[in-house]
Amino acid sequence: MTDRKDRFHGDVGSFITSHDARARTTRFKKRKEEQGYKPGSFTQAEFFGSNRINHLLGRKDCVGIRIYYGKRHEDADENPVGEGEGELKSRMVIVGVRADGSDIFDDATGLKDSGDGDALGDGWSCPRMCQP
């Protein structure tokens, strides 16, 4: 069995064909609609700029990224609102990862400084900001 320290490196993941990628995303959308969601009423994807992703990848000891599924309270224009306000929406949270598999967080909880951008969130959501 592969040692845990050998599992996290810059070559994890597989390139897939555009056909496979489209099939996977189509299945996701179809399943949501089967669950009663109207087309265009659920988040299908988020766009994040390369400069932001490169910032995470450039952090000390970073060998890759981890993408978490998350939820955030938002208004109708997708602006964050207070806990319990607006609607709870699915959103991505992207963090850098070390070779030992740990997330790269400089937890500033309780400190004066709020960190240097430990994670990436608030991408442009699709369908709102999808290609035409």
N, C-alpha and C positions, 0 to 999 in steps of 0.2 A: 504494500500500500504506500502511496506517495505521502511523504511527510508534509504536514500542514504548511511548513515554511516554503515548500517547493510548489505549492498550489497557486500562489499569487505572484504573477509576473506580467510583463508587458505583452505577452502573446496569448492571453486567455480570451476565448471567444472565437467564433467562426464567421467568416464572411459567408453570406447567403445570397442566393440569386434574387434579382428583383421580383421574379415570379413567386418565390417562396415568401419574400417580404410582403408583397401585396396579398397573398393568400392568408397570411397570419393576421394582417390588419383587417382584412375583409371579414374573417371569422369573428374577430373581436367585435366589430361593428354589428354584425348579424346577431351575435349573442346578446348584445345590449338591447337591440330592438326586440328580440324575442322575450326579453325580460320586461318589456313594456316602455322602454325609453324611446322617445321620439327622435328621429334623425336630427342631428345638430344640437341635441340637448345635453350631450355628455362629452367630456374631454377625451379626445382620441390620441392626442400627442401634444408635445410642447417643443418649442424651438428655443435653443440656447446658442448664443454667439460663440464663435471659436475663441475669441479673446478671453471670455469668461472660463471656458473649458480649459484652455491652455494655462490660465492662472492656477486652477486646481492641479493640473498635471505637473506644473512647475514647482509645486511645493516640495520641500525637503522630504526625501524618502518615498515620494509618490511613485507607484508602479502602475496605477490604473485608477478607475473610478467605480463607485458603486452607486446605483440608482435605486432610491427608495420610493415606494409608493407612499404618498402622504395625503392629508386633508387640510384644507384651509377654509375659514369662513370668508366669503366674498360677497360684494354687492353685484347688481346686474351687469356692471361694467368691468367685472373681475378685479376690482380693487379690494385689498384686504380690509376687513371690518373686525370689530371686537368679537370675542368669544360669545357664541350664541346668537349673533346677529347675522343677517343675510342668509346665504345658503352655504352649506358645507360642500366643498368641491374637491375632487381628486386633483392632486398636484404632485409633480416630481420633485424630489430632493436629491441632489447629486453631491457626493463627497469624494475626496481623494482617499486612496487606500494604500497602506504600507505593505511591504512584502510579507509581513507576518499576518496579514489579513485584517489588521485593525484600521478603523476609520481615523483619518487625520482631523482631529478636532482639537483646537486650543480652547478648551472650555473656559470662558471668561465669566461664568456665573458668579455673581457677587463682586466682580472686579469693576473698576471704573471704565476700562476699555472694553468695548464689545467684541473684540476679536478682529481678524483681518479678512473676513470673508471666508469662514471655515467651510461653508457649504454653498451650493448654488441652487437657487429656486426662482420662482416667479418668471418662468419662461413665457413666451407668447403661446397661448393655447390654440389648439385646433379643435373645433372648426372656426373659431373666431378669426384666427390669423393663419389660415391654410392657403396653400396655392390655389388659384382660381380653378 
